[in-house]
Amino acid sequence: MWCGQVQLFRIRELFAAEALQSDPKFLKREAWELPVSFLADLSAKTHEAGMEFSCTPFYLEAVEEMFPHVDFYKIASYELLWEDLLIECARTKKPVVLSTGMADLPEVERACAVPA
């Protein structure tokens, strides 16, 4: 399966307030945030190319924001322990891909066992 994949995050939610206060360079990363309004066009272009479109949510509201546009959700490996995010994605009934690069086997097993 070929796919286009992007990430939806908000720097002020991704980093702890203490980190943002201690190092202002983190706030410069707000320029990296993908506007939600771009998702429809990204999805359409990806589908036109014959691929599926996916997005990685990094805040709970992102799951709903991307719902009309994605074919599946991708969970970052360091978010595998965030059960609320896994449940929110599962509630959509769309496929969920779990990235496992930074996870150990017990973390992967725990994520797979989260009730849908």
Backbone as numpy.savetxt, mean C-alpha at the origin, in Angstrom:
# Nx Ny Nz CAx CAy CAz Cx Cy Cz
1.96 -12.84 -14.62 1.12 -11.67 -14.62 2.01 -10.43 -14.62
1.75 -9.55 -15.53 2.44 -8.27 -15.59 1.56 -7.23 -14.90
2.20 -6.33 -14.16 1.39 -5.32 -13.48 2.15 -4.02 -13.35
1.36 -2.96 -13.17 1.90 -1.67 -12.79 1.63 -1.51 -11.30
2.61 -1.03 -10.56 2.44 -0.96 -9.12 3.01 0.35 -8.60
2.24 1.04 -7.76 2.66 2.28 -7.12 2.38 2.19 -5.63
2.77 3.21 -4.90 2.54 3.26 -3.45 1.78 4.52 -3.09
0.88 4.37 -2.13 0.11 5.51 -1.65 0.45 5.71 -0.17
1.18 6.78 0.11 1.59 7.06 1.48 1.49 8.54 1.77
1.48 8.85 3.03 1.54 10.23 3.54 2.70 10.28 4.51
3.67 11.10 4.21 4.88 11.18 5.04 4.55 11.43 6.50
3.59 12.29 6.77 3.25 12.62 8.16 2.61 11.46 8.90
2.15 10.45 8.17 1.61 9.25 8.81 2.62 8.10 8.77
3.53 8.16 7.83 4.51 7.10 7.67 5.60 7.16 8.73
5.96 8.38 9.11 7.01 8.57 10.11 6.44 9.07 11.43
7.04 8.68 12.51 6.64 9.15 13.84 6.90 10.66 13.94
6.07 11.33 14.70 6.21 12.78 14.87 7.60 13.14 15.39
8.15 12.31 16.25 9.49 12.56 16.81 10.55 12.53 15.70
10.41 11.61 14.77 11.36 11.52 13.66 11.27 12.75 12.77
10.05 13.19 12.51 9.86 14.37 11.67 10.42 15.62 12.33
10.27 15.71 13.65 10.78 16.88 14.37 12.30 16.84 14.48
12.87 15.65 14.62 14.31 15.55 14.82 15.10 15.73 13.52
14.47 15.44 12.38 15.18 15.54 11.12 14.26 16.09 10.03
14.30 17.39 9.80 13.40 18.04 8.84 13.50 17.51 7.41
14.57 16.81 7.07 14.69 16.30 5.70 13.57 15.30 5.38
13.01 14.65 6.41 11.91 13.72 6.17 10.70 14.44 5.57
10.44 15.66 6.01 9.30 16.42 5.50 9.46 16.77 4.02
10.70 16.86 3.55 10.92 17.12 2.13 10.39 15.98 1.28
10.23 14.82 1.87 9.72 13.66 1.14 8.22 13.76 0.84
7.57 14.78 1.38 6.16 14.98 1.01 6.02 15.20 -0.49
7.07 15.68 -1.12 7.04 15.88 -2.57 6.96 14.55 -3.32
7.26 13.44 -2.63 7.20 12.11 -3.24 5.80 11.51 -3.18
4.91 12.12 -2.43 3.57 11.56 -2.26 2.82 11.55 -3.59
2.18 10.44 -3.87 1.38 10.31 -5.08 -0.01 10.87 -4.81
-0.46 11.84 -5.58 -1.81 12.35 -5.38 -2.84 11.27 -5.72
-3.84 11.11 -4.89 -4.90 10.13 -5.12 -5.54 10.37 -6.48
-5.61 11.62 -6.89 -6.24 11.95 -8.17 -5.51 11.35 -9.37
-4.28 10.90 -9.20 -3.53 10.29 -10.29 -3.92 8.83 -10.53
-4.55 8.19 -9.53 -4.80 6.75 -9.61 -5.64 6.34 -10.81
-6.67 7.11 -11.13 -7.55 6.74 -12.25 -6.76 6.69 -13.56
-5.95 7.69 -13.82 -5.17 7.71 -15.06 -4.10 6.63 -15.08
-3.44 6.42 -13.94 -2.43 5.36 -13.87 -3.05 4.00 -14.12
-4.21 3.78 -13.52 -4.92 2.51 -13.71 -5.32 2.33 -15.17
-5.89 3.36 -15.77 -6.33 3.29 -17.16 -5.16 3.00 -18.10
-4.06 3.69 -17.92 -2.88 3.49 -18.78 -2.31 2.08 -18.59
-2.31 1.60 -17.36 -1.81 0.25 -17.09 -2.69 -0.78 -17.78
-4.00 -0.60 -17.68 -4.93 -1.53 -18.33 -4.81 -1.46 -19.85
-4.62 -0.26 -20.39 -4.43 -0.11 -21.84 -3.21 -0.88 -22.32
-2.21 -1.00 -21.46 -0.98 -1.72 -21.80 -1.14 -3.23 -21.58
-2.35 -3.65 -21.17 -2.61 -5.07 -20.98 -2.12 -5.63 -19.67
-1.92 -4.75 -18.70 -1.43 -5.19 -17.39 -2.47 -4.91 -16.31
-2.29 -5.54 -15.17 -3.12 -5.24 -14.01 -2.46 -4.11 -13.23
-3.29 -3.38 -12.47 -2.80 -2.25 -11.70 -2.94 -2.55 -10.22
-1.89 -2.23 -9.49 -1.87 -2.46 -8.05 -1.29 -1.24 -7.34
-1.62 -1.15 -6.07 -1.09 -0.06 -5.25 -0.86 -0.59 -3.84
0.18 -0.09 -3.20 0.49 -0.46 -1.83 -0.03 0.64 -0.91
-0.98 0.31 -0.02 -1.49 1.32 0.92 -0.60 1.42 2.16
-0.35 2.64 2.58 0.43 2.86 3.79 -0.36 3.62 4.86
-1.65 3.80 4.63 -2.55 4.34 5.65 -3.91 3.72 5.37
-4.72 3.56 6.39 -5.97 2.80 6.25 -6.92 3.38 5.20
-7.06 4.69 5.16 -7.98 5.31 4.22 -7.56 5.06 2.77
-6.29 4.76 2.56 -5.80 4.51 1.20 -6.48 3.31 0.57
-6.86 2.33 1.38 -7.51 1.13 0.85 -8.78 1.52 0.12
-9.59 2.36 0.72 -10.83 2.81 0.09 -10.55 3.75 -1.07
-9.57 4.62 -0.91 -9.25 5.58 -1.97 -8.81 4.89 -3.26
-8.09 3.80 -3.12 -7.60 3.11 -4.32 -8.54 2.03 -4.84
-9.55 1.67 -4.06 -10.45 0.58 -4.42 -10.98 0.62 -5.86
-11.49 1.76 -6.34 -12.06 1.77 -7.70 -11.02 1.55 -8.80
-9.75 1.66 -8.47 -8.71 1.70 -9.49 -7.82 0.46 -9.54
-7.72 -0.27 -8.44 -6.76 -1.38 -8.38 -7.41 -2.72 -8.68
-6.59 -3.60 -9.24 -7.03 -4.97 -9.46 -6.70 -5.83 -8.25
-5.66 -5.43 -7.53 -5.27 -6.12 -6.30 -4.47 -5.15 -5.43
-4.35 -5.50 -4.17 -3.56 -4.72 -3.21 -2.24 -5.44 -2.98
-1.20 -4.68 -2.71 0.09 -5.25 -2.33 0.46 -4.67 -0.96
0.77 -5.57 -0.04 1.15 -5.16 1.31 2.67 -5.22 1.42
3.28 -4.12 1.85 4.72 -4.08 2.04 5.13 -5.03 3.17
6.30 -5.61 3.06 6.72 -6.61 4.05 6.78 -6.04 5.47
7.14 -4.78 5.60 7.22 -4.22 6.96 5.86 -3.77 7.48
4.81 -3.98 6.71 3.44 -3.71 7.16 2.69 -5.02 7.47
3.35 -6.16 7.35 2.67 -7.44 7.55 2.08 -7.59 8.95
2.63 -6.91 9.92 2.13 -7.03 11.29 0.97 -6.09 11.57
0.61 -5.24 10.64 -0.48 -4.29 10.82 -1.78 -4.97 10.41
-2.38 -5.65 11.37 -3.57 -6.45 11.11 -4.74 -5.63 10.60
-4.93 -4.43 11.09 -6.04 -3.60 10.62 -5.93 -3.33 9.12
-4.72 -3.14 8.63 -4.52 -2.91 7.20 -4.85 -4.18 6.41
-4.39 -5.32 6.90 -4.67 -6.59 6.22 -6.18 -6.86 6.17
-6.86 -6.61 7.28 -8.31 -6.83 7.35 -9.03 -5.88 6.40
-8.62 -4.62 6.38 -9.26 -3.63 5.51 -9.12 -4.02 4.04
-7.95 -4.49 3.65 -7.75 -4.94 2.26 -8.59 -6.19 1.98
-8.63 -7.12 2.90 -9.39 -8.36 2.70 -10.89 -8.08 2.56
-11.37 -7.09 3.28 -12.80 -6.74 3.20 -13.25 -6.32 1.81
-12.32 -5.85 0.99 -12.67 -5.42 -0.36 -12.97 -6.60 -1.27
-12.55 -7.80 -0.88 -12.70 -9.03 -1.68 -11.80 -9.03 -2.91
-10.89 -8.08 -3.02 -9.92 -8.08 -4.10 -8.70 -8.89 -3.63
-7.95 -9.45 -4.57 -6.74 -10.18 -4.17 -5.76 -9.29 -3.42
-5.00 -9.91 -2.53 -3.98 -9.23 -1.74 -2.67 -9.99 -1.90
-1.64 -9.28 -2.32 -0.31 -9.86 -2.44 0.50 -9.39 -1.24
1.13 -10.33 -0.56 1.96 -10.00 0.60 3.42 -10.03 0.19
4.09 -8.92 0.35 5.53 -8.86 0.12 6.19 -9.40 1.38
7.22 -10.22 1.23 7.80 -10.90 2.39 9.28 -10.60 2.60
9.84 -9.68 1.83 11.28 -9.43 1.85 11.89 -9.13 3.21
11.20 -8.35 4.04 11.75 -7.98 5.35 11.11 -8.79 6.48
10.30 -9.76 6.15 9.57 -10.53 7.16 10.24 -11.88 7.39
10.03 -12.40 8.59 10.46 -13.77 8.85 9.24 -14.69 8.70
9.47 -15.99 8.72 8.39 -16.94 8.47 7.24 -16.80 9.46
7.49 -16.66 10.77 6.36 -16.47 11.69 5.53 -15.23 11.38
6.16 -14.16 10.92 5.40 -12.95 10.56 4.53 -13.20 9.33
5.05 -13.93 8.37 4.28 -14.25 7.17 3.10 -15.15 7.54
3.36 -16.15 8.37 2.29 -17.06 8.80 1.22 -16.30 9.58
1.64 -15.38 10.41 0.68 -14.58 11.19 -0.19 -13.73 10.25
0.44 -13.11 9.24 -0.31 -12.29 8.30 -1.32 -13.13 7.51
-0.91 -14.33 7.13 -1.81 -15.22 6.37 -2.96 -15.71 7.22
-2.80 -15.71 8.52 -3.83 -16.20 9.43 -4.81 -15.11 9.87
-4.57 -13.87 9.48 -5.48 -12.77 9.86 -6.84 -13.05 9.23
-7.90 -12.99 10.04 -9.24 -13.27 9.47 -9.66 -12.23 8.46
-10.26 -12.72 7.40 -10.72 -11.82 6.33 -12.07 -11.25 6.64
